[in-house]
Amino acid sequence: MLTTYLRTLLGGAVGLCANFLLLGIADRMGVVTARGGFQRLVKMWTGPALQTLGADRIWAACHLPDPGGPVFTNGFKIVVGLVFAVIYQWIKPLLPGVPLQKGLIYAVLVWMINAGIVLPALGQGFAGIKTLSVAGIILFAIAHTAFFLVLAAIA
């Protein structure tokens, strides 16, 4: 069981590398992609309550990374990616097909949640159409799908 989760986390880590690489290429091409939407949504939903509780002052007093800075932002993406990897391990038996089919199905499911719930909740419309170019939407979908396909191939 432990080796199963280690393999899953390895798959998630390698998938994240592929995702970050592809998003970095999009950046170098000058194409804006839908990145950080889930983090912005979590911040929007939890920020006011956390401020009321004083979490922001405690965070600053402990000299933890700036939530808007690259260390926190990338750390958040890594944690979420690894959580998605563990969830994949849990639902993998329920998905039909060979590993790459399972990865593609999982990618589509998660993409639909992002495109249909997360980005519209941020005012960006379905798949970010109000703020992204078609190229940005497509490149994001490719980078997103790469994560899930690599995860499925390794996990």
C-alpha positions in Angstrom: 0.0 0.0 0.0 2.8 2.4 0.9 4.5 1.7 -2.4 1.3 2.4 -4.2 1.0 5.8 -2.7 4.7 6.6 -3.2 4.3 5.6 -6.9 1.1 7.8 -7.0 3.0 10.8 -5.5 5.9 10.2 -7.9 3.4 10.2 -10.8 1.9 13.4 -9.5 5.3 15.1 -9.1 6.4 14.1 -12.6 3.0 15.2 -13.9 3.5 18.6 -12.2 6.9 18.9 -13.9 5.2 18.4 -17.3 2.4 20.8 -16.4 4.8 23.5 -15.2 7.1 23.0 -18.2 4.2 23.4 -20.7 2.8 26.4 -18.8 6.3 28.0 -18.8 6.5 27.5 -22.6 3.1 29.2 -23.0 4.4 32.1 -20.8 7.5 32.4 -23.1 5.2 32.5 -26.1 3.3 35.3 -24.5 0.1 33.3 -24.1 -1.8 33.9 -20.9 -3.4 30.7 -19.5 -5.9 30.0 -16.7 -3.4 29.6 -13.9 -4.2 30.0 -10.2 -7.9 30.1 -10.6 -8.6 27.6 -7.9 -6.2 29.4 -5.6 -8.0 32.7 -6.2 -11.3 31.1 -5.6 -10.2 29.6 -2.3 -8.7 32.9 -1.3 -12.0 34.7 -2.2 -14.1 32.3 -0.2 -11.8 31.9 2.8 -9.9 35.2 2.9 -12.5 37.3 4.8 -13.1 34.6 7.4 -9.4 34.0 7.9 -8.8 37.8 8.3 -11.6 38.0 10.9 -9.9 35.2 12.8 -6.5 37.0 12.6 -4.9 34.3 10.5 -3.3 36.9 8.3 -1.5 38.6 11.3 -0.4 35.2 12.6 0.9 34.2 9.2 2.9 37.5 8.9 4.2 37.2 12.5 5.5 33.7 11.7 7.3 35.1 8.6 5.6 32.6 6.3 5.6 33.1 2.5 3.5 35.9 1.1 0.3 34.3 -0.2 0.6 36.3 -3.3 4.2 35.4 -3.9 5.8 32.7 -6.0 6.8 30.4 -3.1 3.3 30.2 -1.7 1.6 30.2 -5.1 3.8 27.4 -6.5 3.6 25.5 -3.2 -0.2 25.7 -3.3 -0.2 24.3 -6.9 2.1 21.4 -5.9 0.0 20.5 -2.9 -3.2 20.6 -5.0 -1.6 18.5 -7.7 -0.5 15.9 -5.2 -3.9 15.8 -3.7 -5.4 15.2 -7.2 -2.9 12.4 -7.5 -4.1 10.7 -4.3 -7.7 11.2 -5.4 -6.8 9.6 -8.7 -5.5 6.6 -6.8 -8.8 6.3 -4.9 -11.0 6.6 -7.9 -8.8 4.7 -10.4 -10.7 1.4 -10.0 -13.9 3.2 -10.9 -12.6 4.6 -14.2 -12.9 2.5 -17.3 -10.1 1.5 -19.7 -6.3 1.3 -19.6 -4.3 3.8 -17.6 -4.1 6.5 -20.3 -7.8 6.3 -20.8 -8.3 6.6 -17.1 -6.0 9.6 -17.0 -7.9 11.3 -19.9 -11.3 10.7 -18.3 -10.0 12.2 -15.0 -8.4 15.1 -16.8 -11.8 15.9 -18.6 -13.7 15.6 -15.3 -11.4 18.0 -13.5 -11.1 20.4 -16.5 -15.0 20.6 -16.6 -15.1 21.5 -12.9 -12.4 24.2 -13.5 -14.1 25.4 -16.8 -17.6 25.2 -15.6 -17.4 26.2 -11.9 -14.1 27.7 -10.9 -13.5 30.2 -13.7 -17.1 31.3 -14.0 -17.2 31.9 -10.2 -14.3 34.2 -10.7 -16.2 36.1 -13.4 -14.1 34.7 -16.3 -16.9 32.8 -18.0 -16.8 29.2 -19.1 -13.2 28.1 -19.5 -12.1 31.7 -19.0 -13.5 32.8 -22.3 -14.1 36.4 -21.0 -10.4 36.9 -20.1 -8.4 34.4 -22.1 -7.6 34.0 -25.8 -8.6 30.7 -27.5 -4.8 29.9 -27.6 -4.7 30.4 -23.8 -7.6 28.1 -23.2 -6.2 25.4 -25.5 -2.6 25.6 -24.1 -4.0 25.5 -20.5 -6.1 22.4 -21.5 -3.0 20.7 -23.0 -0.8 21.4 -19.9 -3.7 20.3 -17.6 -4.2 17.1 -19.6 -0.5 16.4 -19.6 -0.5 16.3 -15.8 -3.2 13.7 -15.7 -1.8 11.5 -18.5 1.6 11.4 -16.9 0.0 10.7 -13.5 -2.0 7.8 -15.0 1.0 6.4 -16.8 3.1 6.2 -13.6 0.6 5.7 -10.8 
